[in-house]
Amino acid sequence: MEWIDTTLRFITAEARELRPGGETIITRLADILVIQAIRWWIRQAPAAQTGWLGALRDQQIGSAITLINRDPARAWTVASLAAEVAMSRSAFAARFAALVGEPPMHYVARSRMHLARTWLEEEKATVAELATRLGYESDAAFSRAFKRFIGASPGAIRRSKNG
């Protein structure tokens, strides 16, 4: 691909000359190369055609996944997600499950719990903070959901990370 060679030559020239703004140009061009490589992989790799990654290629289901990830605390329902992407509830639920491999609300809960685990490990967030940030009515409801999806309690995860 000619554009890759041209871009790499441009990055090399910027690195040699070290002009004002050169570091920013190099960073942006490197970002573009990475994005293009990911796009190519998504188009070519069989593994990228299924699951949530493959679902991102579907305009409506991909939009729903983006909405869920951008606002994990929102009280999502199948109906609200379907409305957001201009689909009927039943058509949305069927297409989401077919493309993602799990029902929409299971995906919502699982993505929340993986986010909670990250926050628990990296930010040392409390159970109460996590429950609030992820839209749970109570710490207990959050803790039960966390254990169901992660396989361990929030406290056990915290203790394992703190050694």
C-alpha positions, 0 to 999 in steps of 0.5 A: 500500500503506497499510502503506508510507505508515504506516511512512514517516510513522512514520520521519518522526515519529521523525526529527523528534523525535530521541528516545532510540532513534529512530535505531535505530527508523528503521534497523530500519524502513528495513531492513523497507522494503528487505526488503519491496521485495526480496520484492516484486521477487522475486515480480514480476520475471521475472529473479528466477524463474530461477537461484539467486535463483529457486531460493531460493524452493524450500524444499529447494534454497533451504535447500541454497544457504543451507547452502553459503553458511554453511559453504563449507569443509565437504566438501560432496557431492551426497549430504550436501547431499541428506541435509541437505534430506531428499531423495534424491541423484538427486532433489536433483541433478536439481532443483538443476540445473533450478532453479539452472542448474548442478549442485550441485558446480559451484555449490559450487565457483563460490561458493567461488571468488567468495568467495575472490576477495572475500577476496583483494581485500578482506582481502589473504588469502594463497593458503594462508589461502584454501585452508584457509578453503575446505576445500582440501587444498592450495594447489595444488588451490585455485589450480587451481580458482580459475584455472578459475573466475575465469580468472586466478590468485590472484596475478594478481588480487592484483597487479591490485588492488594496482596 
